[in-house]
Structure formats: structure tokens, C-alpha cells
Amino acid sequence: MSGEFDLIDWIRNQQRNSPLIHIGVGDDLAALNWPAGDLLLVGVDQVIDGVHFDSAVHSPRQIGRKAMNRNLSDCAAMGCLPTAAVVAVALPKNRSLDEAKELYNGLREAGDAFDCPIIGGDTGTWDGKLVVSVTILGKSAGQKPVTRRGSRPGDGIYVTGPLGGSILGRHLTFEPRIKIGREIAPHASAMIDLSDGLSRDLPHICKASGVGAIIEASLVPIHSDAIELSRRDKISALDHALNDGEDYELLFTSNQDVAGGIRVGRITAEPGIFLEDERTNRISLIPRGWEHRIDA
């Protein structure tokens, strides 16, 4: 690949004007004109070749879009508005400048869809695989951020769309639920995005809130991709919906039905998370979604 400075110069020329940006790409730090009274929300996420995507199959633009959209989904999960992003990329030495530009274009396109410009970052080359890390800045914009800690016994459990089978392509093409997240936020007691799967993400809310939960199997919305995947691997479509992960729908709890939410269960005072069939028989819902492992 051509020199790092060639890429940085090219990125600098892609910078679009925004009243929010006081100092953009090109200096040691960026500076923003932050709205008075708004909370600043900050998050970071990374995608790694061989873990979150396959660079031998997926295009640089697809990879860039996914890297940005994962962070935008975190904004949706707290009911905030994305404002700006900073990106750090470790590029394999055998990648071309055109591939690096396409990666940036994917990042930028995903951010531009939600008025979230890239205002800085870092690039480097190494002998390893592609790694993209995005730091997202969000603003509360008059809405108290929704955390994982507010669920109460009696609350309903809701999701914003059908689940399962994302590996057939949706894990790359999903749209962050920013708009509906803002609409849900005033009514939600807790919320999280479904990146790791319903069976693994629901326990985060339950643990943080000190509650239990019952998921009603008959109410879980199953994506057509989960049905197709079930035909191929003979694992039930419900299992795919509960466990596959990378749906990037929102999972939230509320004491009232909310437009855009599909009720799938209820919060209980008793500990434990259970799957209930139509005859009210219950089994423990074992977390089987995506798990980030750190080898000892």
C-alpha cells in the first residue's frame, strides 16, 4: 500500500463541513462545538478479520459499514443521537490504497446516513489481519439515556424485529435502529441492542436490574433467514432466533406496550431466565449466543 500520509491526505479531503466540527481531520486532536446541556455519550467497538467478517469474502466497503453500524447500534440502544466518530485501523501490509479508501467509504457512508461524520483517527500497517476500531460520540439531545438497569417486575419484554439467521447476510447489511430507539426511549425502563443474541443479551438486563425473566416461545418473532438456516442445519428456527446474535434489533423492557415493540415475555421478581411454551412449561434459557472469549 502507498504511504500512510497519502491515505491521511485523501481522508482529509473527504471531510465534509458541519457546524458541529470546530477542528476536524488533520490536527493532533479534533474539536467539536458541543450543544449546551447535552450529555456526551462515548463508546468504542472493534471488528476483527476472521471474527466479525471474512476479508476473503466480504468487500472493504461492507466491512467499513459494519464497523460503523455496530457503534451506531449502541447509540440506538441508549436512545441517544450519534454525533461524530473517530476510527483507528490496523491494515495488513498487502492491502492496496484503493482497498483502504473503500474501507473508509463504507465507514463514511454508514455514518453519513445518521449525520455522524468521521472527525479523526489513526492508521497503521502490520503483518496481522485487518482490525477496525470505531469510537462513537453521541448526544442525549433532550432524552435521558436508557441503561440496562431499570427493569421492574411486571414489565413486558420487547424486541423491535424478527430474529435469527443473520449469518446469511444481515450481519453485514443491518440498519441501526436509531429512529425507533429515540421513539422507544421515553417509555423504556431498560434497553440493549441484540448483538450477541436474545439468550445472551437478556441476562445483561436482568443482572443489572436485579430481576428474572420469562420468554414466551410462541411470541418470539422468527426471521425468514432463521427458517432457511433451519432447513440447512436442522437446528430449530426458534433456537436460531434465540441464539444466533448479530440481529442488531433492540431489546427493551417497559410497563406499557410501545409502538414498534413486539412483546416476547415479562420481567419477574424471581431470579432466573426461563423459556415458556404454550402449556406454560418452563425450562432454563441457557445463553448460547455469541461470546467474546479471552484465552488464558
Disulfide bonds with the S-S distance in Angstrom:
none
